Amino acid sequence: MRISGVVGVMLGGSRGRGEHIAESDVDLGLYYRAELDVGALGELAREVAGPDARVTARGEWGPWVDGGGWLSIAGTAVDWLYRDLDRVHASWRQAETGDFTFHAQGGHPLGVPDFAYAGEVALGVVLADPTGELTDLHRVTGHYPSRLGEALVAGLWEASFLIRIARKAVSRGDTTYVAGCLFRAVGMCAHALHGHAGRWLINEKGAVASAAKTPGAPADFAARAHGVLAQLGASSDELSTALDAATALVHDVTVACQPSH
């Protein structure tokens, strides 16, 4: 069944990367252009997932997740995710220049980096591609942009800055503020390690564990990163201890991301 506007389909998420478990969702990226026939997609969803299945309008799930459908097919969770193909191309061009921004989006506490669209194509598996456009994009995005990696490493300044401003909340016992600063600082460390290694990181989930596996990552990175947030406490001494640990972690990540000679 052909759906007007759909250019191709990719398998993404953990299944696309070959890192899934039996319970993992099946993430299908529906890459579209121009007027996507949402009505026809809804008919297809009901055909394969039952009469109660529905799909969203474009953009209904937010500016970066876009829209799609949460379906259940033969007992397996199958997520359809809309992706505007022209926007994906723009994401790739921007990644090549090393320019990036984290965008606010529900369900993404660190924010969605605009290079995530290009990374999804790089890490996914092409399932349907009549024109060959997705296959070509998958091929080029397989070469991680060196400028993006350099920019993510340079972004470690923000991690250090966050720790400094978090110290101003210690005397007030403002655990929530400190936790927010530390979460973002750890996230920036994970992105820097991936950028230094030339590996795509497109989601907060599992980011720390993935960063720990990158070449040259500081010893015990995952344990140290999780430990920073594991028991923050509320007293000045407890919060200061956590911030000291974070300072040491950011320092070690910065050293690890220095160019090799």
N, C-alpha and C positions, 0 to 999 in steps of 0.2 A: 504494500500500500504506500503510495507516494503522498507526502504531505507538502503542500505548497509552502515554500520558504525554507524548508530544511535542506541544507547543503550536504551534511554528513553527520555521522554518529561516532562517538568514541567511548570506549570503556575507560573509566577513570577510577580515582580512589585507590584503596588498597588492592582491589582486584586487578586494576590496570597495572599496578606496580608489582604484582605477584607477591604481595605481603599479607594477603587476606587470611582470615580464619573462616570456619564453616558458617559462623553467624554474621559475617560481614555483609553489609548492604552491597547491592550492585548499582554502581553509579554510572549512568549513561548521559553523556553530554550530547545535547541536541544542538548542533551548530547551524544557525539560521542566518538568513539575510532578507532584508526587505520585510514584506508583510507575512509574518508567520501565521499559518492557518490554525489558530488555537482551537477552533471548533472541531476541525477534523482530528486534531490530536486528542481531544476529549473523547471523540467517538472511538478512536483506536484504544485509548486507555480503558474504556468500558468493555471493549471487545476482549482485551487480554487480561484485565484485572477485575472484571465484575461490574455490575450496574452502579455501584456506589463510587467507583473511581472518578476522580476529577483532576483536571489540570488548571493551572492558574493563568491569569493574563500575564503578558510581559511586564516585568518589573514589580510584580505583586509581592515578591519575597525581599525586595530591597534593591538598591542601586547596583550591587555587585553580585549577589547571589542570583538576581534576576527573577526567575520563576521556574515552573516545571510541575512535577507531580510526584507525590509520595505514594507509590503503588505497592501492592502485595500480589505477587504472581507465584502460584503454586507454593505458597508458604514462605517465599523469599521476598525480603524488602528490596524493591527496585525503585531507585530515584531517577526521575527524568529531570535534567538540569538544562535550562536554556542558556545558550551562549551566542551572543551576537558576533558573527565571524569578523565583521569589519572592526569591531572593538578589540577582538583578539589580535588581529594584525597590528592595530595601533599599540597594543600592549607590548608586542614583540619589538616594534620599532623603538619604543621608549626604553625598553630594557637594554637594547643595544647601546643606547647613549649613556646608560648608568643613572638615568633619572627615575626616581620612584617615590611613591607616597603611600602611606597606610591610610585606608579609607574606612570611616565608621560604617559598621554593618552589624545588624542584629545577629547574634550567634558567633561573632568573631571578636572576642574581647581585646585582642591586639590590633584588630583592624585588618582589612583585606589589602594586601599589597597589589598595586596594579599589575605587577609582573606575574601575578598568580595565573592569569589567563594564559600567558605564554607557557608557563611552567606546566599547566594542566595538559596542554597539547604535547609538550616534550615527554611527559611521564606516562601519557595514556596510550591506549592501543586503538588504532583505527579499525572500526568495524564496518562502516559503510562510507564510501567516498566516490561517488560516480564521476565527479569532475577531476579528482586527483588533488584538489586544493588542500585538503586536510593532510594528505600524505606528504605533500611538499612542505607544509608548515611544520609537521612533525619532524621532518628531516632537519630543517634549518634550526629549529629550537633545540635540537639535540646538542648543539654546540653552545654551551653556556657563555653568555657575554662577559668578557673580562672586565669591561667597565662597570657592569652591574656588581660583580664581585668586589671590585675596588670600592665602590660607593657604599656597599653594605658594611665593609670593614671600617671605612671612614665614619660610618654612622655610630660607631661605638662611643663617640663623644657624648651621644645622648644618654647612653647607659650610665656613664660617669656623672653626667649632670643630674640625672634622676636621683642617684644616690645622694648627691650633695644636698639637693633640695628636700629629700626625704628626711634628712637629719634635723631639719627645722621643725619637724612634727614630733620628734622624739620626746621632748619635754612635756608635750601635751598628751602623750600616750595615745596618739592617733594611729592605731594599728591599721585601720582601713586605708588611710592615705599611704602609709609606708608600704603596705602590701601591694597597692596599685602601682606605685613607683617601681617596686622590686619585680613585679610580674613583667612589666614592660622592659625593664633592664635585662632580665634574663632572656626575654624574647629577642631583644636586639643582639644579644650574645649568640643565640642560636642562629640567627640570620647571618651574622658576620662569619661564623664558622662555615656555614654552607657556602656563602659567597666566596670565601677564601679557597674552599675546596672545589669550587665550580660546580656545585650541586644545587638543583632547584629545591626550595622550601616554599610550600604554597599554603600551609595550614598550621595553626597553632597546635592542634592535637598531635601529640607524639613528637613535637619539634625538639624537645630537649633530648629525648632518647636518640633521635636521628642525628642531632648535632654531635652527640658523644661518639658516634661512629665515624665521623669525618676524619680524614688523615690529619694528624697533628693536634687533635683536640686535647685540651689539658686533661691530665690524669683524673679520673673520677669526676668528670664534668657533670654527668647526670646526677650523681649522688650529691654533689656540692650545690648544683643549681636547685634541685628539689629541696635540699636542706635549708637553703636560704629562706624558703617560704613555709617550711613544714611546721615550725614552732616559733612563730614570731613573738608571741606573748604580748603584753601590754605595758610592761614596766620600761623605764628608760634604759635600764641595763640590758634587758632582753632585746629591745629594738636596736640598740647600739651594736650589740653583738651580731645581729643579723646583717646590719648594714656594713659592718667590718668584713664579714664573710663575703658579702656581695662585692665590696671593693676589691678584695683579693681575687675573686673570680674574674671580674672584668679586667683586672690587670693581667691575669694569666691568659685570658682569651686574646687580649690585645697583643701580647707577646707572641702567642701561637699564630696570629694572623699576619705577622710581619713577613715581608718578602724574603724568600730563601736566597742565599748568595752562593 
